[in-house]
């Protein structure tokens, strides 16, 4: 089995994010046959050189995925199909690339490089977990990250994934209107969790008893997938929208993929290993939503991503879009007002404009997905002949 490690990143200017996983694989005796990184902006050749000393390394410039283009042309893939799959749909000067497109560039390169299994990790995820000691203190502990995934892949799973340790994207908070806000961003299932956040502080640790289980939800920053499974799966997909001249990225690029996995035929396992996700890039500092401007801004963009995702998500779910839009908008407007007052950050109130802009684009999202999905399946059919 040829294994690739994949990551999407804005600037390839540090080896730290990758070296942690490369060293983890070496420590526990696992061979990585290729590291594949898609980047949008800077590319430091010294960083590439240092990584190449350890493992084969492939850097992909999102603006020109040269190897993918050449291989598709060499193998008779039509230019029109290649353009859909390899040409970024937005101007990348702002450093923003739809998450789904970014991930699929890495997937495509891995397939064309002859890899069998792709491990996806995010640049703010680490190959260690948080553990609570008997005295209540929290420590970082190494785990056999690759081995935990491979155990289940070798036992018949097609996809393996898991939750995270670290601070949840919902930071500790307490204000009237939390329930309305969560309903507005379609996260009502987190109501009890967020309501009790002042006690548990939204810090997630690795359970003492590691239990694997079948699952329907995948997390793109902690997953491995047998690339042959893509013959029966849609691509990662997410879109974007603009408001007042600013580009906003929709979240949830793994949502449709997870839903298709849930329909059956693809075995997905939650391996029970929760690597550290430095959600606010300040761990071990607790995110302070009331007083830290960087936390407010990070959470603001999470909100714009959630309201960006939800129109397409509800289309896929088959929900009544008019009814859903009205219900969510009513709750979101009240929730944003409460959140804005609680944080003294008026910008949260403007997310209602993002909500409207995204819902106005639902037909665009559906058309994009159908076009990309059709092209992806044609590519996979041609590749598997």
Buried (B, 14 or more C-beta within 10 A) or exposed (E): EBBBBBBBBBBBEEBEBBBBBBEBBBEBEBEBBBBBBBBBBEBBEEBBEBBBEBBEBBBBBBBEBEBBBEBBEEEEBBEEBBEBBBEBEBEBEEEBBBBBBBBBBBBBBBBBBEBBBBBBBBBBBBBBBBBBEEEEEBEEBBBBBBBBBBBBBEEEBBBBBBBBBBBBBBBBBEBEBBBBBBBBBBBBEBBEBBBEBEEEEBBBBBBEEBEBEEBEBBBBBBBBBBBEBBEBBBBBBBBBBEBEEEBBBBBBBBBBBBBBBBEEEBBBBBBBBBBBBBBBEBBEEBBBBBEBEEBBEBBBBBBBBBBBBBBBBBBBEEBEBEEBBEBBBEBBBBBBBBBBBBBEBEEBBBBBEBBBBBBEBBEBBBEBBEEBBEBBBBBBEBBEE
